[in-house]
């Protein structure tokens, strides 16, 4: 996996950890999870684009 895709994946995992911590501490936020899903889909696209 190239460096940019690896960094994107790291940000996505970090975002998941932060979103989960926020949900546990404060409560669920639909916009937060929506933003994380968008980030995850973009990451999948970047990783898929680098493979082909």
mmCIF entry with sequence, helices, sheets and N, C-alpha, C, O atoms, coordinates in Angstrom:
data_MODEL
# 
_entry.id   MODEL 
# 
_entity.id                         1 
_entity.type                       polymer 
_entity.pdbx_number_of_molecules   1 
# 
_entity_poly.entity_id                      1 
_entity_poly.type                           'polypeptide(L)' 
_entity_poly.nstd_linkage                   no 
_entity_poly.nstd_monomer                   no 
_entity_poly.pdbx_seq_one_letter_code       
;(UNK)(UNK)(UNK)(UNK)(UNK)(UNK)(UNK)(UNK)(UNK)(UNK)(UNK)(UNK)(UNK)(UNK)(UNK)(UNK)
(UNK)(UNK)(UNK)(UNK)(UNK)(UNK)(UNK)(UNK)(UNK)(UNK)(UNK)(UNK)(UNK)(UNK)(UNK)(UNK)
(UNK)(UNK)(UNK)(UNK)(UNK)(UNK)(UNK)(UNK)(UNK)(UNK)(UNK)(UNK)(UNK)(UNK)(UNK)(UNK)
(UNK)(UNK)(UNK)(UNK)
;
_entity_poly.pdbx_seq_one_letter_code_can   XXXXXXXXXXXXXXXXXXXXXXXXXXXXXXXXXXXXXXXXXXXXXXXXXXXX 
_entity_poly.pdbx_strand_id                 A 
# 
loop_
_entity_poly_seq.entity_id 
_entity_poly_seq.num 
_entity_poly_seq.mon_id 
_entity_poly_seq.hetero 
1 1  UNK n 
1 2  UNK n 
1 3  UNK n 
1 4  UNK n 
1 5  UNK n 
1 6  UNK n 
1 7  UNK n 
1 8  UNK n 
1 9  UNK n 
1 10 UNK n 
1 11 UNK n 
1 12 UNK n 
1 13 UNK n 
1 14 UNK n 
1 15 UNK n 
1 16 UNK n 
1 17 UNK n 
1 18 UNK n 
1 19 UNK n 
1 20 UNK n 
1 21 UNK n 
1 22 UNK n 
1 23 UNK n 
1 24 UNK n 
1 25 UNK n 
1 26 UNK n 
1 27 UNK n 
1 28 UNK n 
1 29 UNK n 
1 30 UNK n 
1 31 UNK n 
1 32 UNK n 
1 33 UNK n 
1 34 UNK n 
1 35 UNK n 
1 36 UNK n 
1 37 UNK n 
1 38 UNK n 
1 39 UNK n 
1 40 UNK n 
1 41 UNK n 
1 42 UNK n 
1 43 UNK n 
1 44 UNK n 
1 45 UNK n 
1 46 UNK n 
1 47 UNK n 
1 48 UNK n 
1 49 UNK n 
1 50 UNK n 
1 51 UNK n 
1 52 UNK n 
# 
_struct_asym.id          A 
_struct_asym.entity_id   1 
# 
loop_
_struct_conf.conf_type_id 
_struct_conf.id 
_struct_conf.pdbx_PDB_helix_id 
_struct_conf.beg_label_comp_id 
_struct_conf.beg_label_asym_id 
_struct_conf.beg_label_seq_id 
_struct_conf.pdbx_beg_PDB_ins_code 
_struct_conf.end_label_comp_id 
_struct_conf.end_label_asym_id 
_struct_conf.end_label_seq_id 
_struct_conf.pdbx_end_PDB_ins_code 
_struct_conf.beg_auth_comp_id 
_struct_conf.beg_auth_asym_id 
_struct_conf.beg_auth_seq_id 
_struct_conf.end_auth_comp_id 
_struct_conf.end_auth_asym_id 
_struct_conf.end_auth_seq_id 
_struct_conf.pdbx_PDB_helix_class 
_struct_conf.details 
_struct_conf.pdbx_PDB_helix_length 
HELX_P HELX_P1 AA1 UNK A 3  ? UNK A 25 ? UNK A 3  UNK A 25 1 ? 23 
HELX_P HELX_P2 AA2 UNK A 30 ? UNK A 51 ? UNK A 30 UNK A 51 1 ? 22 
# 
_struct_conf_type.id          HELX_P 
_struct_conf_type.criteria    ? 
_struct_conf_type.reference   ? 
# 
loop_
_atom_site.group_PDB 
_atom_site.id 
_atom_site.type_symbol 
_atom_site.label_atom_id 
_atom_site.label_alt_id 
_atom_site.label_comp_id 
_atom_site.label_asym_id 
_atom_site.label_entity_id 
_atom_site.label_seq_id 
_atom_site.pdbx_PDB_ins_code 
_atom_site.Cartn_x 
_atom_site.Cartn_y 
_atom_site.Cartn_z 
_atom_site.occupancy 
_atom_site.B_iso_or_equiv 
_atom_site.pdbx_formal_charge 
_atom_site.auth_seq_id 
_atom_site.auth_comp_id 
_atom_site.auth_asym_id 
_atom_site.auth_atom_id 
_atom_site.pdbx_PDB_model_num 
ATOM 1   N N  . UNK A 1 1  ? 0.847   -1.166 0.000   1.00 0.00 ? 1  UNK A N  1 
ATOM 2   C CA . UNK A 1 1  ? 0.000   0.000  0.000   1.00 0.00 ? 1  UNK A CA 1 
ATOM 3   C C  . UNK A 1 1  ? 0.896   1.234  0.000   1.00 0.00 ? 1  UNK A C  1 
ATOM 4   O O  . UNK A 1 1  ? 1.772   1.356  0.856   1.00 0.00 ? 1  UNK A O  1 
ATOM 5   N N  . UNK A 1 2  ? 0.694   2.138  -0.934  1.00 0.00 ? 2  UNK A N  1 
ATOM 6   C CA . UNK A 1 2  ? 1.510   3.356  -0.997  1.00 0.00 ? 2  UNK A CA 1 
ATOM 7   C C  . UNK A 1 2  ? 1.306   4.240  0.233   1.00 0.00 ? 2  UNK A C  1 
ATOM 8   O O  . UNK A 1 2  ? 0.350   4.075  0.990   1.00 0.00 ? 2  UNK A O  1 
ATOM 9   N N  . UNK A 1 3  ? 2.227   5.175  0.406   1.00 0.00 ? 3  UNK A N  1 
ATOM 10  C CA . UNK A 1 3  ? 2.217   6.013  1.595   1.00 0.00 ? 3  UNK A CA 1 
ATOM 11  C C  . UNK A 1 3  ? 0.941   6.807  1.793   1.00 0.00 ? 3  UNK A C  1 
ATOM 12  O O  . UNK A 1 3  ? 0.445   6.892  2.917   1.00 0.00 ? 3  UNK A O  1 
ATOM 13  N N  . UNK A 1 4  ? 0.388   7.395  0.727   1.00 0.00 ? 4  UNK A N  1 
ATOM 14  C CA . UNK A 1 4  ? -0.822  8.201  0.888   1.00 0.00 ? 4  UNK A CA 1 
ATOM 15  C C  . UNK A 1 4  ? -2.014  7.346  1.283   1.00 0.00 ? 4  UNK A C  1 
ATOM 16  O O  . UNK A 1 4  ? -2.844  7.770  2.087   1.00 0.00 ? 4  UNK A O  1 
ATOM 17  N N  . UNK A 1 5  ? -2.108  6.152  0.728   1.00 0.00 ? 5  UNK A N  1 
ATOM 18  C CA . UNK A 1 5  ? -3.204  5.258  1.088   1.00 0.00 ? 5  UNK A CA 1 
ATOM 19  C C  . UNK A 1 5  ? -3.050  4.774  2.530   1.00 0.00 ? 5  UNK A C  1 
ATOM 20  O O  . UNK A 1 5  ? -4.040  4.621  3.245   1.00 0.00 ? 5  UNK A O  1 
ATOM 21  N N  . UNK A 1 6  ? -1.823  4.536  2.949   1.00 0.00 ? 6  UNK A N  1 
ATOM 22  C CA . UNK A 1 6  ? -1.573  4.094  4.324   1.00 0.00 ? 6  UNK A CA 1 
ATOM 23  C C  . UNK A 1 6  ? -1.934  5.209  5.306   1.00 0.00 ? 6  UNK A C  1 
ATOM 24  O O  . UNK A 1 6  ? -2.516  4.944  6.358   1.00 0.00 ? 6  UNK A O  1 
ATOM 25  N N  . UNK A 1 7  ? -1.593  6.442  4.969   1.00 0.00 ? 7  UNK A N  1 
ATOM 26  C CA . UNK A 1 7  ? -1.938  7.575  5.828   1.00 0.00 ? 7  UNK A CA 1 
ATOM 27  C C  . UNK A 1 7  ? -3.451  7.753  5.904   1.00 0.00 ? 7  UNK A C  1 
ATOM 28  O O  . UNK A 1 7  ? -3.995  8.045  6.969   1.00 0.00 ? 7  UNK A O  1 
ATOM 29  N N  . UNK A 1 8  ? -4.118  7.579  4.782   1.00 0.00 ? 8  UNK A N  1 
ATOM 30  C CA . UNK A 1 8  ? -5.576  7.697  4.749   1.00 0.00 ? 8  UNK A CA 1 
ATOM 31  C C  . UNK A 1 8  ? -6.216  6.615  5.610   1.00 0.00 ? 8  UNK A C  1 
ATOM 32  O O  . UNK A 1 8  ? -7.169  6.884  6.341   1.00 0.00 ? 8  UNK A O  1 
ATOM 33  N N  . UNK A 1 9  ? -5.698  5.400  5.527   1.00 0.00 ? 9  UNK A N  1 
ATOM 34  C CA . UNK A 1 9  ? -6.225  4.304  6.342   1.00 0.00 ? 9  UNK A CA 1 
ATOM 35  C C  . UNK A 1 9  ? -5.980  4.580  7.825   1.00 0.00 ? 9  UNK A C  1 
ATOM 36  O O  . UNK A 1 9  ? -6.835  4.289  8.661   1.00 0.00 ? 9  UNK A O  1 
ATOM 37  N N  . UNK A 1 10 ? -4.829  5.134  8.147   1.00 0.00 ? 10 UNK A N  1 
ATOM 38  C CA . UNK A 1 10 ? -4.536  5.485  9.537   1.00 0.00 ? 10 UNK A CA 1 
ATOM 39  C C  . UNK A 1 10 ? -5.494  6.541  10.067  1.00 0.00 ? 10 UNK A C  1 
ATOM 40  O O  . UNK A 1 10 ? -5.955  6.451  11.205  1.00 0.00 ? 10 UNK A O  1 
ATOM 41  N N  . UNK A 1 11 ? -5.791  7.534  9.251   1.00 0.00 ? 11 UNK A N  1 
ATOM 42  C CA . UNK A 1 11 ? -6.747  8.570  9.650   1.00 0.00 ? 11 UNK A CA 1 
ATOM 43  C C  . UNK A 1 11 ? -8.143  7.988  9.842   1.00 0.00 ? 11 UNK A C  1 
ATOM 44  O O  . UNK A 1 11 ? -8.869  8.390  10.751  1.00 0.00 ? 11 UNK A O  1 
ATOM 45  N N  . UNK A 1 12 ? -8.508  7.056  9.000   1.00 0.00 ? 12 UNK A N  1 
ATOM 46  C CA . UNK A 1 12 ? -9.821  6.428  9.110   1.00 0.00 ? 12 UNK A CA 1 
ATOM 47  C C  . UNK A 1 12 ? -9.935  5.622  10.400  1.00 0.00 ? 12 UNK A C  1 
ATOM 48  O O  . UNK A 1 12 ? -10.950 5.693  11.092  1.00 0.00 ? 12 UNK A O  1 
ATOM 49  N N  . UNK A 1 13 ? -8.894  4.855  10.721  1.00 0.00 ? 13 UNK A N  1 
ATOM 50  C CA . UNK A 1 13 ? -8.902  4.080  11.968  1.00 0.00 ? 13 UNK A CA 1 
ATOM 51  C C  . UNK A 1 13 ? -8.910  5.023  13.174  1.00 0.00 ? 13 UNK A C  1 
ATOM 52  O O  . UNK A 1 13 ? -9.638  4.795  14.141  1.00 0.00 ? 13 UNK A O  1 
ATOM 53  N N  . UNK A 1 14 ? -8.108  6.069  13.114  1.00 0.00 ? 14 UNK A N  1 
ATOM 54  C CA . UNK A 1 14 ? -8.108  7.058  14.188  1.00 0.00 ? 14 UNK A CA 1 
ATOM 55  C C  . UNK A 1 14 ? -9.465  7.727  14.339  1.00 0.00 ? 14 UNK A C  1 
ATOM 56  O O  . UNK A 1 14 ? -9.920  7.969  15.458  1.00 0.00 ? 14 UNK A O  1 
ATOM 57  N N  . UNK A 1 15 ? -10.107 8.022  13.231  1.00 0.00 ? 15 UNK A N  1 
ATOM 58  C CA . UNK A 1 15 ? -11.449 8.610  13.272  1.00 0.00 ? 15 UNK A CA 1 
ATOM 59  C C  . UNK A 1 15 ? -12.461 7.667  13.890  1.00 0.00 ? 15 UNK A C  1 
ATOM 60  O O  . UNK A 1 15 ? -13.352 8.095  14.624  1.00 0.00 ? 15 UNK A O  1 
ATOM 61  N N  . UNK A 1 16 ? -12.323 6.379  13.593  1.00 0.00 ? 16 UNK A N  1 
ATOM 62  C CA . UNK A 1 16 ? -13.223 5.390  14.196  1.00 0.00 ? 16 UNK A CA 1 
ATOM 63  C C  . UNK A 1 16 ? -13.040 5.348  15.706  1.00 0.00 ? 16 UNK A C  1 
ATOM 64  O O  . UNK A 1 16 ? -14.016 5.280  16.454  1.00 0.00 ? 16 UNK A O  1 
ATOM 65  N N  . UNK A 1 17 ? -11.796 5.387  16.150  1.00 0.00 ? 17 UNK A N  1 
ATOM 66  C CA . UNK A 1 17 ? -11.522 5.371  17.597  1.00 0.00 ? 17 UNK A CA 1 
ATOM 67  C C  . UNK A 1 17 ? -12.094 6.626  18.257  1.00 0.00 ? 17 UNK A C  1 
ATOM 68  O O  . UNK A 1 17 ? -12.716 6.544  19.317  1.00 0.00 ? 17 UNK A O  1 
ATOM 69  N N  . UNK A 1 18 ? -11.884 7.781  17.633  1.00 0.00 ? 18 UNK A N  1 
ATOM 70  C CA . UNK A 1 18 ? -12.412 9.026  18.198  1.00 0.00 ? 18 UNK A CA 1 
ATOM 71  C C  . UNK A 1 18 ? -13.936 9.052  18.203  1.00 0.00 ? 18 UNK A C  1 
ATOM 72  O O  . UNK A 1 18 ? -14.545 9.496  19.176  1.00 0.00 ? 18 UNK A O  1 
ATOM 73  N N  . UNK A 1 19 ? -14.554 8.581  17.126  1.00 0.00 ? 19 UNK A N  1 
ATOM 74  C CA . UNK A 1 19 ? -16.018 8.558  17.059  1.00 0.00 ? 19 UNK A CA 1 
ATOM 75  C C  . UNK A 1 19 ? -16.593 7.621  18.117  1.00 0.00 ? 19 UNK A C  1 
ATOM 76  O O  . UNK A 1 19 ? -17.609 7.926  18.742  1.00 0.00 ? 19 UNK A O  1 
ATOM 77  N N  . UNK A 1 20 ? -15.941 6.489  18.309  1.00 0.00 ? 20 UNK A N  1 
ATOM 78  C CA . UNK A 1 20 ? -16.402 5.544  19.330  1.00 0.00 ? 20 UNK A CA 1 
ATOM 79  C C  . UNK A 1 20 ? -16.242 6.140  20.721  1.00 0.00 ? 20 UNK A C  1 
ATOM 80  O O  . UNK A 1 20 ? -17.147 6.028  21.548  1.00 0.00 ? 20 UNK A O  1 
ATOM 81  N N  . UNK A 1 21 ? -15.101 6.773  20.991  1.00 0.00 ? 21 UNK A N  1 
ATOM 82  C CA . UNK A 1 21 ? -14.879 7.390  22.296  1.00 0.00 ? 21 UNK A CA 1 
ATOM 83  C C  . UNK A 1 21 ? -15.896 8.501  22.557  1.00 0.00 ? 21 UNK A C  1 
ATOM 84  O O  . UNK A 1 21 ? -16.412 8.620  23.668  1.00 0.00 ? 21 UNK A O  1 
ATOM 85  N N  . UNK A 1 22 ? -16.183 9.305  21.551  1.00 0.00 ? 22 UNK A N  1 
ATOM 86  C CA . UNK A 1 22 ? -17.165 10.379 21.688  1.00 0.00 ? 22 UNK A CA 1 
ATOM 87  C C  . UNK A 1 22 ? -18.543 9.805  21.990  1.00 0.00 ? 22 UNK A C  1 
ATOM 88  O O  . UNK A 1 22 ? -19.267 10.315 22.845  1.00 0.00 ? 22 UNK A O  1 
ATOM 89  N N  . UNK A 1 23 ? -18.898 8.737  21.276  1.00 0.00 ? 23 UNK A N  1 
ATOM 90  C CA . UNK A 1 23 ? -20.202 8.112  21.481  1.00 0.00 ? 23 UNK A CA 1 
ATOM 91  C C  . UNK A 1 23 ? -20.329 7.554  22.891  1.00 0.00 ? 23 UNK A C  1 
ATOM 92  O O  . UNK A 1 23 ? -21.383 7.678  23.515  1.00 0.00 ? 23 UNK A O  1 
ATOM 93  N N  . UNK A 1 24 ? -19.270 6.944  23.394  1.00 0.00 ? 24 UNK A N  1 
ATOM 94  C CA . UNK A 1 24 ? -19.300 6.392  24.749  1.00 0.00 ? 24 UNK A CA 1 
ATOM 95  C C  . UNK A 1 24 ? -19.383 7.511  25.782  1.00 0.00 ? 24 UNK A C  1 
ATOM 96  O O  . UNK A 1 24 ? -20.127 7.400  26.756  1.00 0.00 ? 24 UNK A O  1 
ATOM 97  N N  . UNK A 1 25 ? -18.628 8.585  25.580  1.00 0.00 ? 25 UNK A N  1 
ATOM 98  C CA . UNK A 1 25 ? -18.551 9.652  26.572  1.00 0.00 ? 25 UNK A CA 1 
ATOM 99  C C  . UNK A 1 25 ? -19.763 10.580 26.546  1.00 0.00 ? 25 UNK A C  1 
ATOM 100 O O  . UNK A 1 25 ? -20.287 10.939 27.600  1.00 0.00 ? 25 UNK A O  1 
ATOM 101 N N  . UNK A 1 26 ? -20.210 10.967 25.363  1.00 0.00 ? 26 UNK A N  1 
ATOM 102 C CA . UNK A 1 26 ? -21.228 12.005 25.249  1.00 0.00 ? 26 UNK A CA 1 
ATOM 103 C C  . UNK A 1 26 ? -22.572 11.451 24.772  1.00 0.00 ? 26 UNK A C  1 
ATOM 104 O O  . UNK A 1 26 ? -23.627 11.884 25.235  1.00 0.00 ? 26 UNK A O  1 
ATOM 105 N N  . UNK A 1 27 ? -22.527 10.516 23.867  1.00 0.00 ? 27 UNK A N  1 
ATOM 106 C CA . UNK A 1 27 ? -23.742 9.978  23.257  1.00 0.00 ? 27 UNK A CA 1 
ATOM 107 C C  . UNK A 1 27 ? -23.591 9.989  21.756  1.00 0.00 ? 27 UNK A C  1 
ATOM 108 O O  . UNK A 1 27 ? -22.688 10.622 21.210  1.00 0.00 ? 27 UNK A O  1 
ATOM 109 N N  . UNK A 1 28 ? -24.466 9.297  21.110  1.00 0.00 ? 28 UNK A N  1 
ATOM 110 C CA . UNK A 1 28 ? -24.366 9.125  19.661  1.00 0.00 ? 28 UNK A CA 1 
ATOM 111 C C  . UNK A 1 28 ? -24.639 10.430 18.918  1.00 0.00 ? 28 UNK A C  1 
ATOM 112 O O  . UNK A 1 28 ? -25.490 11.225 19.314  1.00 0.00 ? 28 UNK A O  1 
ATOM 113 N N  . UNK A 1 29 ? -23.905 10.625 17.846  1.00 0.00 ? 29 UNK A N  1 
ATOM 114 C CA . UNK A 1 29 ? -24.102 11.772 16.969  1.00 0.00 ? 29 UNK A CA 1 
ATOM 115 C C  . UNK A 1 29 ? -24.197 11.248 15.536  1.00 0.00 ? 29 UNK A C  1 
ATOM 116 O O  . UNK A 1 29 ? -23.235 10.702 14.996  1.00 0.00 ? 29 UNK A O  1 
ATOM 117 N N  . UNK A 1 30 ? -25.347 11.421 14.943  1.00 0.00 ? 30 UNK A N  1 
ATOM 118 C CA . UNK A 1 30 ? -25.565 10.926 13.585  1.00 0.00 ? 30 UNK A CA 1 
ATOM 119 C C  . UNK A 1 30 ? -24.613 11.548 12.576  1.00 0.00 ? 30 UNK A C  1 
ATOM 120 O O  . UNK A 1 30 ? -24.112 10.865 11.682  1.00 0.00 ? 30 UNK A O  1 
ATOM 121 N N  . UNK A 1 31 ? -24.361 12.856 12.721  1.00 0.00 ? 31 UNK A N  1 
ATOM 122 C CA . UNK A 1 31 ? -23.462 13.537 11.790  1.00 0.00 ? 31 UNK A CA 1 
ATOM 123 C C  . UNK A 1 31 ? -22.030 13.041 11.917  1.00 0.00 ? 31 UNK A C  1 
ATOM 124 O O  . UNK A 1 31 ? -21.314 12.931 10.922  1.00 0.00 ? 31 UNK A O  1 
ATOM 125 N N  . UNK A 1 32 ? -21.615 12.741 13.144  1.00 0.00 ? 32 UNK A N  1 
ATOM 126 C CA . UNK A 1 32 ? -20.265 12.224 13.364  1.00 0.00 ? 32 UNK A CA 1 
ATOM 127 C C  . UNK A 1 32 ? -20.081 10.885 12.661  1.00 0.00 ? 32 UNK A C  1 
ATOM 128 O O  . UNK A 1 32 ? -19.079 10.669 11.980  1.00 0.00 ? 32 UNK A O  1 
ATOM 129 N N  . UNK A 1 33 ? -21.045 9.988  12.827  1.00 0.00 ? 33 UNK A N  1 
ATOM 130 C CA . UNK A 1 33 ? -20.949 8.678  12.190  1.00 0.00 ? 33 UNK A CA 1 
ATOM 131 C C  . UNK A 1 33 ? -21.103 8.785  10.670  1.00 0.00 ? 33 UNK A C  1 
ATOM 132 O O  . UNK A 1 33 ? -20.464 8.040  9.927   1.00 0.00 ? 33 UNK A O  1 
ATOM 133 N N  . UNK A 1 34 ? -21.941 9.703  10.214  1.00 0.00 ? 34 UNK A N  1 
ATOM 134 C CA . UNK A 1 34 ? -22.074 9.926  8.769   1.00 0.00 ? 34 UNK A CA 1 
ATOM 135 C C  . UNK A 1 34 ? -20.737 10.384 8.186   1.00 0.00 ? 34 UNK A C  1 
ATOM 136 O O  . UNK A 1 34 ? -20.320 9.907  7.131   1.00 0.00 ? 34 UNK A O  1 
ATOM 137 N N  . UNK A 1 35 ? -20.068 11.310 8.874   1.00 0.00 ? 35 UNK A N  1 
ATOM 138 C CA . UNK A 1 35 ? -18.767 11.804 8.403   1.00 0.00 ? 35 UNK A CA 1 
ATOM 139 C C  . UNK A 1 35 ? -17.746 10.678 8.391   1.00 0.00 ? 35 UNK A C  1 
ATOM 140 O O  . UNK A 1 35 ? -16.931 10.594 7.473   1.00 0.00 ? 35 UNK A O  1 
ATOM 141 N N  . UNK A 1 36 ? -17.781 9.805  9.405   1.00 0.00 ? 36 UNK A N  1 
ATOM 142 C CA . UNK A 1 36 ? -16.833 8.699  9.432   1.00 0.00 ? 36 UNK A CA 1 
ATOM 143 C C  . UNK A 1 36 ? -17.106 7.721  8.292   1.00 0.00 ? 36 UNK A C  1 
ATOM 144 O O  . UNK A 1 36 ? -16.161 7.222  7.681   1.00 0.00 ? 36 UNK A O  1 
ATOM 145 N N  . UNK A 1 37 ? -18.355 7.440  7.994   1.00 0.00 ? 37 UNK A N  1 
ATOM 146 C CA . UNK A 1 37 ? -18.692 6.534  6.888   1.00 0.00 ? 37 UNK A CA 1 
ATOM 147 C C  . UNK A 1 37 ? -18.210 7.118  5.563   1.00 0.00 ? 37 UNK A C  1 
ATOM 148 O O  . UNK A 1 37 ? -17.680 6.394  4.720   1.00 0.00 ? 37 UNK A O  1 
ATOM 149 N N  . UNK A 1 38 ? -18.393 8.420  5.379   1.00 0.00 ? 38 UNK A N  1 
ATOM 150 C CA . UNK A 1 38 ? -17.892 9.062  4.158   1.00 0.00 ? 38 UNK A CA 1 
ATOM 151 C C  . UNK A 1 38 ? -16.373 8.941  4.082   1.00 0.00 ? 38 UNK A C  1 
ATOM 152 O O  . UNK A 1 38 ? -15.832 8.626  3.022   1.00 0.00 ? 38 UNK A O  1 
ATOM 153 N N  . UNK A 1 39 ? -15.682 9.186  5.189   1.00 0.00 ? 39 UNK A N  1 
ATOM 154 C CA . UNK A 1 39 ? -14.227 9.039  5.224   1.00 0.00 ? 39 UNK A CA 1 
ATOM 155 C C  . UNK A 1 39 ? -13.812 7.604  4.900   1.00 0.00 ? 39 UNK A C  1 
ATOM 156 O O  . UNK A 1 39 ? -12.857 7.389  4.154   1.00 0.00 ? 39 UNK A O  1 
ATOM 157 N N  . UNK A 1 40 ? -14.521 6.629  5.454   1.00 0.00 ? 40 UNK A N  1 
ATOM 158 C CA . UNK A 1 40 ? -14.206 5.224  5.182   1.00 0.00 ? 40 UNK A CA 1 
ATOM 159 C C  . UNK A 1 40 ? -14.412 4.882  3.705   1.00 0.00 ? 40 UNK A C  1 
ATOM 160 O O  . UNK A 1 40 ? -13.605 4.157  3.123   1.00 0.00 ? 40 UNK A O  1 
ATOM 161 N N  . UNK A 1 41 ? -15.472 5.390  3.102   1.00 0.00 ? 41 UNK A N  1 
ATOM 162 C CA . UNK A 1 41 ? -15.718 5.119  1.681   1.00 0.00 ? 41 UNK A CA 1 
ATOM 163 C C  . UNK A 1 41 ? -14.651 5.772  0.795   1.00 0.00 ? 41 UNK A C  1 
ATOM 164 O O  . UNK A 1 41 ? -14.217 5.187  -0.198  1.00 0.00 ? 41 UNK A O  1 
ATOM 165 N N  . UNK A 1 42 ? -14.239 6.969  1.158   1.00 0.00 ? 42 UNK A N  1 
ATOM 166 C CA . UNK A 1 42 ? -13.165 7.630  0.405   1.00 0.00 ? 42 UNK A CA 1 
ATOM 167 C C  . UNK A 1 42 ? -11.872 6.836  0.544   1.00 0.00 ? 42 UNK A C  1 
ATOM 168 O O  . UNK A 1 42 ? -11.129 6.684  -0.426  1.00 0.00 ? 42 UNK A O  1 
ATOM 169 N N  . UNK A 1 43 ? -11.601 6.333  1.736   1.00 0.00 ? 43 UNK A N  1 
ATOM 170 C CA . UNK A 1 43 ? -10.400 5.524  1.964   1.00 0.00 ? 43 UNK A CA 1 
ATOM 171 C C  . UNK A 1 43 ? -10.434 4.261  1.117   1.00 0.00 ? 43 UNK A C  1 
ATOM 172 O O  . UNK A 1 43 ? -9.433  3.892  0.503   1.00 0.00 ? 43 UNK A O  1 
ATOM 173 N N  . UNK A 1 44 ? -11.577 3.602  1.083   1.00 0.00 ? 44 UNK A N  1 
ATOM 174 C CA . UNK A 1 44 ? -11.712 2.396  0.247   1.00 0.00 ? 44 UNK A CA 1 
ATOM 175 C C  . UNK A 1 44 ? -11.463 2.746  -1.214  1.00 0.00 ? 44 UNK A C  1 
ATOM 176 O O  . UNK A 1 44 ? -10.807 1.991  -1.931  1.00 0.00 ? 44 UNK A O  1 
ATOM 177 N N  . UNK A 1 45 ? -11.980 3.877  -1.656  1.00 0.00 ? 45 UNK A N  1 
ATOM 178 C CA . UNK A 1 45 ? -11.742 4.309  -3.037  1.00 0.00 ? 45 UNK A CA 1 
ATOM 179 C C  . UNK A 1 45 ? -10.280 4.591  -3.318  1.00 0.00 ? 45 UNK A C  1 
ATOM 180 O O  . UNK A 1 45 ? -9.771  4.231  -4.379  1.00 0.00 ? 45 UNK A O  1 
ATOM 181 N N  . UNK A 1 46 ? -9.594  5.236  -2.373  1.00 0.00 ? 46 UNK A N  1 
ATOM 182 C CA . UNK A 1 46 ? -8.171  5.525  -2.562  1.00 0.00 ? 46 UNK A CA 1 
ATOM 183 C C  . UNK A 1 46 ? -7.360  4.237  -2.610  1.00 0.00 ? 46 UNK A C  1 
ATOM 184 O O  . UNK A 1 46 ? -6.493  4.076  -3.469  1.00 0.00 ? 46 UNK A O  1 
ATOM 185 N N  . UNK A 1 47 ? -7.640  3.319  -1.688  1.00 0.00 ? 47 UNK A N  1 
ATOM 186 C CA . UNK A 1 47 ? -6.919  2.053  -1.663  1.00 0.00 ? 47 UNK A CA 1 
ATOM 187 C C  . UNK A 1 47 ? -7.184  1.246  -2.936  1.00 0.00 ? 47 UNK A C  1 
ATOM 188 O O  . UNK A 1 47 ? -6.263  0.668  -3.512  1.00 0.00 ? 47 UNK A O  1 
ATOM 189 N N  . UNK A 1 48 ? -8.436  1.210  -3.366  1.00 0.00 ? 48 UNK A N  1 
ATOM 190 C CA . UNK A 1 48 ? -8.780  0.482  -4.592  1.00 0.00 ? 48 UNK A CA 1 
ATOM 191 C C  . UNK A 1 48 ? -8.131  1.134  -5.809  1.00 0.00 ? 48 UNK A C  1 
ATOM 192 O O  . UNK A 1 48 ? -7.676  0.441  -6.718  1.00 0.00 ? 48 UNK A O  1 
ATOM 193 N N  . UNK A 1 49 ? -8.089  2.453  -5.828  1.00 0.00 ? 49 UNK A N  1 
ATOM 194 C CA . UNK A 1 49 ? -7.472  3.165  -6.946  1.00 0.00 ? 49 UNK A CA 1 
ATOM 195 C C  . UNK A 1 49 ? -5.975  2.931  -7.024  1.00 0.00 ? 49 UNK A C  1 
ATOM 196 O O  . UNK A 1 49 ? -5.409  2.899  -8.117  1.00 0.00 ? 49 UNK A O  1 
ATOM 197 N N  . UNK A 1 50 ? -5.328  2.767  -5.879  1.00 0.00 ? 50 UNK A N  1 
ATOM 198 C CA . UNK A 1 50 ? -3.875  2.534  -5.871  1.00 0.00 ? 50 UNK A CA 1 
ATOM 199 C C  . UNK A 1 50 ? -3.545  1.102  -6.285  1.00 0.00 ? 50 UNK A C  1 
ATOM 200 O O  . UNK A 1 50 ? -2.442  0.833  -6.760  1.00 0.00 ? 50 UNK A O  1 
ATOM 201 N N  . UNK A 1 51 ? -4.492  0.186  -6.108  1.00 0.00 ? 51 UNK A N  1 
ATOM 202 C CA . UNK A 1 51 ? -4.220  -1.221 -6.440  1.00 0.00 ? 51 UNK A CA 1 
ATOM 203 C C  . UNK A 1 51 ? -4.286  -1.472 -7.948  1.00 0.00 ? 51 UNK A C  1 
ATOM 204 O O  . UNK A 1 51 ? -3.575  -2.329 -8.473  1.00 0.00 ? 51 UNK A O  1 
ATOM 205 N N  . UNK A 1 52 ? -5.156  -0.710 -8.647  1.00 0.00 ? 52 UNK A N  1 
ATOM 206 C CA . UNK A 1 52 ? -5.304  -0.954 -10.083 1.00 0.00 ? 52 UNK A CA 1 
ATOM 207 C C  . UNK A 1 52 ? -4.668  0.120  -10.884 1.00 0.00 ? 52 UNK A C  1 
ATOM 208 O O  . UNK A 1 52 ? -4.699  0.073  -12.114 1.00 0.00 ? 52 UNK A O  1 
# 
